[in-house]
Amino acid sequence: MKILLAGGGTAGHINPALAIAGYIKELHPDAQFLFIGNRDGMEQRLVPQAGFKIKSITISGFQRSMSPKSMVANARTIRRTITSSAAARHIIRDFHPDICIGTGGYVSGPVVREASRLGVPCIIHEQNAYPGITNKMLAKRVKKVMLASEAAKPFFKGADTVVTGNPVRGEILTADRQTSRETLGLDSRPVILSFGGSLGAQRINESLAALIARSGKDGRYQHIHAYGKYGGGFPDMVRELGTDIKKCSNLDVRPYIDNMPQCMAAADLVISRAGAITLSEIQAMGKPAILIPSPNVAENHQYHNAMALVNAGAAEIIEESELSGEAVMRKADYMLQNADTLAKFSENSKKMAITNANERIYSVVKQVLRLI
């Protein structure tokens, strides 16, 4: 069995593809996998790191502005659309896949489109409650549209949809809280895990600096924080508030969290953006959360993702327009100092989880390949 996967640009599109491939590989060790990613995307690091082969094309998205700069960028995107389709077609013909799975992002567009034209059965997976434009455009070309949420169904009228949930890495489902705490050298004090994504989020870093600086001084909480690729000035930001991170044993501050299952298992509270995969992992582990949706995403989909948890009593929300160090500290203190509230958030979060998404997605793959 040869499986072609396409998805990239953000971890939210890459990690589902990796989870799907990892699950199928466990069941079919002899299966062959090939990812197609954007040449400059983070998939170039994450996919080989997970042990899979990747080939590259170059693609970008259209900008809505009519400024001269945007018009030049859009002209470049038109050229890339043509060349990326040709490149994808060449890779597909060489690999000769039995099925193509798209998980979103610009790169999945030309790959799924060309695979469909070449007669390869295709399926796509939509992680968000509010679908991305690439998947909406591809929906009528594929055999099945797999959804993380019922809320996305109205956007795929005429397509064959099925709710599978978001695929969650096996390590997320099996990570143990106490074992993780011992491995990370954490004690019985509350543990906060915070991050703004692999690239970093300046506003989140700015708002977390005050809480982390305070924890460094009073030792009330233990804190794991990832400031992201472009947040290298974060330690200096905290130092300006009177705390030297290097001298505080209760602070674990780093650019990127490579052991997320372990860190999330150890946490009592998660503070993060509201990306679909992050929320699925939070739900799978039953973690209370303070969500700060990014306003810089298509159709404001992170806000819709976050509100699903808020309405279920599983999370608090701080919109970026109201974000401040004081707002984060106030909500974090309220949640961590009220055990009953924290437990209720955890229970409600766990109720929302679809923990067998990998099995559901595999069932769709089998149906499309007629293996059953």
N, C-alpha and C positions, 0 to 999 in steps of 0.2 A: 504494500500500500504506500503510495506516494502522496504526501500532503503538502500543499503550497499554502503559506500563510502571508497575509499582508496587513500591516497596521503599523503606524508610527507617528512620530512627531512629539508625543508625550507618553509618559509611563502609563497613562490611563488607556491608551490604545495598545501599547506593547505588552504590558503584563497580562491582559486577557489572552492574547495570542500565545504567550509563553505558558500560561496555565493550561490552555487547551492542548498544546503540543506535549507538555509534560505528562498530562493525564493519559493521553492516547499512547504515548511511548511506554508507559508502565504496562499497559494492556497488550501492546503490540511492539515488543522490543525490536523487531525486524523492520518496522515501518521507517520510511525515509521522509525527512522533513526538510523543507527549504523555505526560508523567509525572504521576502523582498522588502527592502526598506529604503528610506530616503538617504541619499549619500551623506548628508550632514546631520542626520537625526541621531538621537540618543540610542536608537535601536542598534546602531553600529557597535555600541559598547555592551548593551544588555543582552542581546541575542547570543553572541559568541560566549559571553560570560555564563549563560545558561546551557552551553554545550550544543548549540544548533548552528547550522550553516546559514549565511545570509549573503544575498547579492543585492546590488544597489541600482537605483534609478534616481533621477533628479526631478523633483516636482515641487511646486509651491502653490499657494492659494491666491485667489483674487482679492484685491483690496477694494472696499466700497467707496472710498474717497475719490473725488474727481481731480485731485491735485496733480500737477505735472509729475511729481515723483511717483504717485500711485499709478498714473497712466503708463509710465515707463515700466514699473514693476508688473503691471497687468499684461503688457506686451511680452515681457519676458516669460510670464506664466503661460501665455498662449503657446509660445515656442516650446516651452518645457512640456506642455501637455502633449504636443505632437511627438517630440523626441522620447518622452518617457513611455508613451504607448508602444512605440516601436521597440524600445529596449525591453519593456515588459513582455511583449510578444516573443521576442527572441529567447528570453530566459524561460518562458513557459514551454516553448517548443522543445528546448533542450532538456528540460526536466521531465516533461510529459506527466503532469500530476493526475491523480485519480479524482481529486477534489481540491477546490480552492476555498479558503476561509478568510474573509475580510473582517477586520476588527476596528475599522475607522481610521480617520486621519487622511490627509491628502493622498498619501501613497497608495492607499487601498483602491482609490478610484480607477486609475489606469490598469492596475493589476487585475482586479475583479472584472472590469469591463472587457479586457482582452482575453482573459480566461474564458469568459462566457462566449465571446465570439468564436473562440477556438473549440467550443463544444465541451469544455470542462464543467462539470456540475459545480455550482458556486452557492455558498451560504454566507451570510454576514451576521455580525453580532453588534447590537447597539447597547452601549453601557448606560446611557443617560435617560432620565425621564423625558427630557426634551431632546430629540434626535439631532445628530449632526447632519449637515447638508450633504456630505458625501454618501452616507448610508441612505438618505432619502432619495438621492438620484439613482442609486444602484438597486433599490428595492425590487423594481420590476424586471431586473435582469437575472435574479437569483432564484433558487429553488425554495429557500426558507430564509425568513428574517427572524433571528433570535433576539429576544428582548429581555432586558434586565427588569423591566417594570411594566405592569399593565397600562400605566399612564402614557406610555409611548405608542400604544396601539392606534389611536386615532390619526397619527401622522403617517401611517403606512396603509392607507385604504387601498384595497385591491391586491395587496401582497399577502403571501402565505406566512403568517406570523405565529410564533410560539414563545411563551414566556419561559425562559430558562434560568433567569437570575444572572448575576455576574460570576464568572469563574473565579474562585478563590484558591490561592496556592495552598497545597496540602500542609505546608509548615504552619500556616495561619490556623488551620483547624486543629492541629495537634500540639501546638506550643502550650506549655504548662506555666502558669503564673509563678508558682513558688520556685520551680527549677530555673526559670528565666531570671528571677530576682537573684538567686544565689549565684548564677553564672555571671551576672552583671555586677555583682558585689553590692547589691542594694540591701538596705535594712528595712525595718517595719514602717518607716515614715512614708506618707503618701508620695506616689511617683506620678509626675506629669510628663507626658510625651508630647512634644510640639514640633511642627514642621510646616513649611510652606511650599513643598514641592522640590524636585531635584535641582531646579535652577535657582530656587530661593524666591521669597516674596518680601520686598523691602518693607511694606506696611506691617506685615506680620512680625518681621524681625524687630522693627521699631517698637511695636506694642508689647512684645515678649521681653524686651530688654529690661524693662522696669521690674517685672515679676522675677526674672532670673537674678537680677542684681539684688533684689530683696532676699531671695532664698539663699544667696551666697552669704548674706550678712546674718540672717536669723536662723538658717538651717531648718526652717519649718517644713519645706518640701525637698524632695529629690527631683531633679529635672534633667530630662534628656531632650536636647534641642538640636535640630539640623537647620543650619542657616542657608544652605544651598550654594550652588556653584558661584553665583554672583554676590554672595553675602559675606565675603571675606572680611569686611570691616566690622562684623558683629562683635567679636571679642573686645575691640576698642570701644564700641558703643557701650558695652556693659561696664568696661573699665571707667569710662567717663562718669558713670553713675555710682562709682565707688567700690566696685567689686572686680577682683582679679580672678577670672575663671580658673586659671591654672592652680590657684591656691585653695580652691573649694572642692573638697572630695564629694560633695553632694551634687555637683554640676557636671554633666557630660555633654559638652557642646562640640559639635563637629560639622563639617560641610555636608555630609550625606550619611544616611542610615542604611548600611548594607545588611543589617540583621534586623529588619523591621518586625518579623514575626516574634522574635525574642523581646524586642523593646516594647511592642504593643501588648504582649502577654503580661509583661511586668507592670504596665501602667494602670493607675487608678483613674486617670482622666487624660483624654486626648484632645489637643487643640490643633486644628488643621483647617485647610481648605476643604471644599466639599466635592472633590472629584469622585466620580462614580465608584471606582475601584477602592479608593480609600474608605468610602462609606460602607461598601460591602464587607471589607475586612473588619471595620469597626463593629458592624452588626454581627458578623460571624463570631467575634470574640466577646460580644456583649459589653462593649466599652462605652461608658458615658462620654459625651463629647461637647466641646464648644466649637461650633463651626463658623468659619469666616469665609463665606463664598467669594470667589474671585469675580469682580465685576467686568473683567477683561476677557470674557469667554463668549463664544457664539450664543446668541439668544438667551444670555444670562442663565444658562442651564444649571450652573452650580447652585444658584439660589433655589431653583425648583427641587434639585436633589436634596438640599439641606432642609427645606420646609417639609419634606416627606417625613424626616426624622423628628423635626420639631413638633409637627402635628400629632405624631404618635407618642409624644412624651419621652423621646429617647435622646434628645440633644437640646442644647441652647444655641442660639444664633447671635452673632454680632455682625451686622452689615458693615462693610468697609467705611461707609460714610459716618458711622458712629464708633469706629474703632479707635481705641486709645489704650495706653498702658493701664490707666485707672479702670477702664471698662473690663479688660481682661482679668485684672486682679480681683475685682469685685465678684465677677461670675465664678472664677476659679475658687476663691475662698468660700463662697456660698455653697458650691457643690461639694467641695472636699470636707467642709465642716458640718455637713448634714448627711449622716450615714444613711438614713432612710431614703432621702431624696436620691442619693447616689445609687442606692440599690434599685430603686424604681426605674431610674434611667437605664441602668444596666439590663434589667429584666425586659423593659420595652424594646431596647435595642436588639436583644437576642431574639425576641419574637418576630422581628422583621427579617431576620436572616434567611436566605435560601442557601443552605449549606451543601446541597447536592447539585449545584449548577453544573459542575464538570460532568456528572453522570447524565444530566439532561441534555447537555450539548453533545456528548458522545452519542446519545440515542438519536439525535438529529443527524449526525454524521452517518451513522449506520443506515438510517432510513434513506438518506440521499444516495448512499452507495449500494443500497439494497443488500446489506449484509445480514438482514434478518428476514 
